[in-house]
Amino acid sequence: MLDNYIELLQKLTNHGYQAYIVGGFVRDYLLGRESHDIDIATNATPKEIKEIFPDSCLPNEDYGSVIVTEKNCRYEITTFRKEIGYNDNRRPTEIKYIDDIYEDLERRDFTINTLCINNQGEVVDFLGGRDDLEKKVIRSVGKAKDKFTEDSLRILRAIRFATILDFTLDEEIVEAIKECKYLLRQLSYNRKKEELDKIFSSPYAAKGIKLILDLGVDKDLELENLNKVKSTSSLMGIWSVLNVCDKYPFNNNEKELIQNINRVIKLNNLDINTLYKYGLYVNSVAGEIKGIDIKDITKNYNKLIIKSRRDIDISSDIIMDVLNKEPGSYLKDIYNDLEEKIIHGELENKEEKIIDYLKENYV
């Protein structure tokens, strides 16, 4: 894949422009991590990029990034820029195109995200990012306090990178987070949740949670129950303990999962009724939170004769034929009855046995 990116850089340099792969891809490439975060920076303007790649598109003219699709791969090419002033501790009030990669990199957040690859496939390190990668430390580009004041999302990004990469935070960053964490109150819940999802779903989620607590960021994130979170491999399990559906944005599926996990925590997760009604995933998450061995939950779940209503060996059409009735709400009641009898072993899950049962009890 890297060869494809180098080829794209070469097209830009063949037209007399500078071009580099920058940021997350280079960082992950050096760490041996898979990455799909492909950003290319160049001193070509969006108009000049479009002249080289006629089929490209410019989704946001104000930002100046051009989307190029080559060989079924999608690339984002951004012109070197300088950000002038920040609005609401989040967005630059103005951007200015520049001709200097070094100045472009200086506007970025952390040194490990400033590494570049040139059109020869060589890693170019202007700001000491490679050394910080080797030391496994997150260090800001310039003064940490200035970076966090410009864009408060960088506070969570620092914690996120320290978490998912299992790195440490530079002492200056630690102090700047403590001083600037109040700015997170003004950050949108959507952006906060995006970063927290990545932290909580990391294999090192426990480290991220500890960092948030140690830095006192939990209060500014309104995560009052964070200290109650026990080790769980489930993102929704963590959110269910945090109980912040009234503040943070969740889609309907996430809300349903969180609600069901919170219901099931109060129930017996080894009970066949609970297992059948709420399923293996929800019970496993609740069991993990409560310290129940997941193997025991899975063993009991696998013993269920049926796992859902779809497993019942009779169709609604046959039920209607047996009862000589048209469709109606009575079908739901019958299925509820069949479920109850089958999961408790009182009725064999075979069509002929179910038909006999219907004739004896519903005709």
Buried (B, 14 or more C-beta within 10 A) or exposed (E): EEEEBBEBBEBBBEBEBBBBBBBBBBBBBBEEEEBEEBBBBBBBBBEBBBEBBEEBEBEEEEBBBBBBEBEEEEBBBBBBBBBEEBEEBBEBEEBEBBEEBEEBBBBBBBBBBBBBBBBEEEBBBBBBBBEBBEEEBBBBBBEBBEBBBBBBBBBBBBBBBBBBBEBBBBEEBBBBBEEBBEBBEEBEBEBBBBBBBBBBBBEBBBBBBBBBBEBEBBBBBBBEEBEEBEEBEBBBBBBBBBBBBEEBEBEEEBBEBBEBBBBBBEBEBBEBEBBBBBBBBBBBBBBBBEEBEBEEBBEBBEEBBBBEEEEBBBEEEBBBEBBEEEEEEBBEEBBEBBBEBBBEEEBBBEEEBBBBBBEEEBE
